[in-house]
Amino acid sequence: MGRIFAGMVMPDERRVVLVTGAAGGIGHAVARAFADAGSRLALLDRAAGDMPLDGLGDALPIACDLADIAALDAAVDQTLRHFGRWDVLVNVAGIMLFKPIAEHDAGDWQHLLAINLVAPALLTGHALRHLPTGGAIVNIASVHAHRTSSMVASYAASKTAMVSLTRSTAIEGQARGIRCNAILPGAIDTALLRDSPNVRSGVEVIEPADIGQPEDIAALALFLASDAARFITGAEMVADGGRMARL
Ligand SMILES: NC(=O)c1ccc[n+]([C@@H]2O[C@H](COP(=O)([O-])OP(=O)(O)OC[C@H]3O[C@@H](n4cnc5c(N)ncnc54)[C@H](O)[C@@H]3O)[C@@H](O)[C@H]2O)c1
């Protein structure tokens, strides 16, 4: 079985997928979905030691703080040396900061944007240099790119910027046959949601029916990275169970 792109056939089982935030809820589900499809995985997380690798097949865990640019560059080198190729990038890692804008200092802005925007942007640059024709980039943004609540301004701004980065990447990737799309999840049942002070305090109210599972996002990432999505690039896909559609 092979994937056909621009006349090339690339067996799925040879695809090498780099996933950031792979020790987290959505990142781990993304890793599992690609492993089940036969992909080989480079799994980046600052918490790589805690990463469950059972069922992930040919997986290379890499301990990497995405705020450390030398470590990020080294992780890409390690992936290319280990597997000899790189086909898909999934930018999953992200953090939230719960503070009013009036209490955000320069360090707060720089730290959050370093992880949520600069690291995905630098990895995108690496991907545009190394991915082959038929390669794909999937960015995990958030519905906060479009609608938000108080206390999370830096997070919301970073996710809007990530959607913009997705568009620019799609434009610059087109000539190289590399696609880039963003997923905007709503509330997904992970530690990030469960530990959210806004959810705990009631600033953000989420109905149980509006909470999705990490696998719901992973399935969409797998599709967007596949050649079944070969005409989809520069798109933002909301996956929120319909929460944003209501008045
Ligand atoms: N859970 C939700 O409701 C939800 C909704 C919308 C978007 N998202 C986005 O999905 C992505 C994943 O979130 P999640 O819910 O799985 O959260 P999570 O906290 O379970 O996972 C995030 C992972 O990123 C890693 N990470 C954080 N900072 C890092 C750094 N400096 N270097 C390397 N790794 C780092 C963490 O160690 C963790 O494993 C995030 O970008 C988040 O913004 C989540």
The ligand as a Tripos MOL2 file, in Angstrom:
@<TRIPOS>MOLECULE
LIG
   44    48     1     0     0
SMALL
NO_CHARGES

@<TRIPOS>ATOM
      1 N1         -6.7780   20.3960   26.2080 N.am      1 LIG1
      2 C1         -7.4800   21.3520   25.6240 C.2       1 LIG1
      3 O1         -8.6370   21.6290   26.0000 O.2       1 LIG1
      4 C2         -6.8960   22.1160   24.4600 C.ar      1 LIG1
      5 C3         -7.7590   22.9380   23.7230 C.ar      1 LIG1
      6 C4         -7.2490   23.6780   22.6570 C.ar      1 LIG1
      7 C5         -5.9090   23.5670   22.3260 C.ar      1 LIG1
      8 N2         -5.0920   22.7650   23.0510 N.ar      1 LIG1
      9 C6         -3.6840   22.7150   22.6680 C.3       1 LIG1
     10 O2         -3.2730   21.3980   22.5030 O.3       1 LIG1
     11 C7         -1.8720   21.3010   22.7810 C.3       1 LIG1
     12 C8         -1.6310   20.1350   23.7300 C.3       1 LIG1
     13 O3         -2.3360   20.3640   24.9190 O.3       1 LIG1
     14 P1         -2.7620   19.2180   25.9390 P.3       1 LIG1
     15 O4         -4.1520   19.5000   26.3170 O.co2     1 LIG1
     16 O5         -2.3770   17.8880   25.4170 O.co2     1 LIG1
     17 O6         -1.8700   19.6440   27.1790 O.3       1 LIG1
     18 P2         -0.8330   18.8310   28.0700 P.3       1 LIG1
     19 O7         -0.4460   19.7790   29.1530 O.co2     1 LIG1
     20 O8         -1.4000   17.4930   28.4310 O.co2     1 LIG1
     21 O9          0.3980   18.5890   27.0890 O.3       1 LIG1
     22 C9          1.3000   19.5980   26.7150 C.3       1 LIG1
     23 C10         2.6700   18.9650   26.5790 C.3       1 LIG1
     24 O10         3.5800   19.9720   26.1290 O.3       1 LIG1
     25 C11         4.7910   19.7950   26.8380 C.3       1 LIG1
     26 N3          5.5160   21.0480   26.9350 N.ar      1 LIG1
     27 C12         5.1190   22.1860   27.5290 C.ar      1 LIG1
     28 N4          6.0970   23.0820   27.5060 N.ar      1 LIG1
     29 C13         7.1550   22.5010   26.8730 C.ar      1 LIG1
     30 C14         8.4740   22.9130   26.5560 C.ar      1 LIG1
     31 N5          8.9390   24.1080   26.9400 N.pl3     1 LIG1
     32 N6          9.2760   22.0600   25.8860 N.ar      1 LIG1
     33 C15         8.8410   20.8260   25.5460 C.ar      1 LIG1
     34 N7          7.6100   20.3660   25.8380 N.ar      1 LIG1
     35 C16         6.7860   21.2000   26.5040 C.ar      1 LIG1
     36 C17         4.3670   19.3330   28.2400 C.3       1 LIG1
     37 O11         5.4370   18.6700   28.9380 O.3       1 LIG1
     38 C18         3.2020   18.4140   27.9270 C.3       1 LIG1
     39 O12         3.6150   17.0610   27.7900 O.3       1 LIG1
     40 C19        -1.4500   22.6600   23.3470 C.3       1 LIG1
     41 O13        -0.8000   23.4040   22.3450 O.3       1 LIG1
     42 C20        -2.7700   23.3020   23.7160 C.3       1 LIG1
     43 O14        -2.7180   24.7040   23.6460 O.3       1 LIG1
     44 C21        -5.5550   22.0270   24.1160 C.ar      1 LIG1
@<TRIPOS>BOND
     1     1     2 1
     2     2     3 2
     3     2     4 1
     4     4     5 ar
     5     4    44 ar
     6     5     6 ar
     7     6     7 ar
     8     7     8 ar
     9     8     9 1
    10     8    44 ar
    11     9    10 1
    12     9    42 1
    13    10    11 1
    14    11    12 1
    15    11    40 1
    16    12    13 1
    17    13    14 1
    18    14    15 2
    19    14    16 1
    20    14    17 1
    21    17    18 1
    22    18    19 2
    23    18    20 1
    24    18    21 1
    25    21    22 1
    26    22    23 1
    27    23    24 1
    28    23    38 1
    29    24    25 1
    30    25    26 1
    31    25    36 1
    32    26    27 ar
    33    26    35 ar
    34    27    28 ar
    35    28    29 ar
    36    29    30 ar
    37    29    35 ar
    38    30    31 1
    39    30    32 ar
    40    32    33 ar
    41    33    34 ar
    42    34    35 ar
    43    36    37 1
    44    36    38 1
    45    38    39 1
    46    40    41 1
    47    40    42 1
    48    42    43 1
@<TRIPOS>SUBSTRUCTURE
     1 LIG1         1 GROUP 0 **** ****
